[in-house]
Structure formats: structure tokens, C-alpha cells
Amino acid sequence: MIYLVIAMSILMILGSAAVLFQKTLRKAALISGIVSLMAAGFFVLMKAYDVAITEASIGAMLTTALYFFSIKRIEEIEKNAEAETKNEGK
């Protein structure tokens, strides 16, 4: 049991560090969601089931979905700004 906890802790630390070195925001958001799911699994191992459910639903699902929504929205705004800049130049 202790080896599983140590292994999960190391994987969570490595995953958190991997977020910093990603080239795209989408990859960073995905890895962040995976780390949150691992945290939920960690809470299950500690028999904190209510905290695990909260972490899985809020930390992994909702936060990751909001990251992806925000990234998509920013890309749309940037694309519209480029189109407006090109139209002004004509």
C-alpha cells in the first residue's frame, strides 16, 4: 500500500512539472486534468471518499472543461482580431 502511495505521489509531481514544459495550452490542460484524477485516486486510497468525489468532479472534470472552453474562446477572439486587422488594411 505504501509503495502505491509513493508511486502515485511521484507521478503527480512529475505530471505537475510536465505541465510547465508543454508547448500548447491544450496539452497542459489535459495533463492538469489527469493529475487531478490521480489526486482523486489518492484520496480514495486514504478512504476519503467524499473528498475524492469532489476532486474528481470539480478538480478534474469542471476545471478541465473550463480550461478547454477558455482556450477555445481565446483562439476565436484572436482569429476575429486578425480578420479585423486584415480588413482595416484593405
Protein Blocks (a to p, Z undefined) as FASTA:
>chain_A
ZZmmmmmmmmmmmmmmmmmmpfbfklmmmmmmmmmmmmmmmmmmnopaklmmmmmmmmmm
mmmmmmmmmmmmmmmmmmmmmmmmmmmmZZ
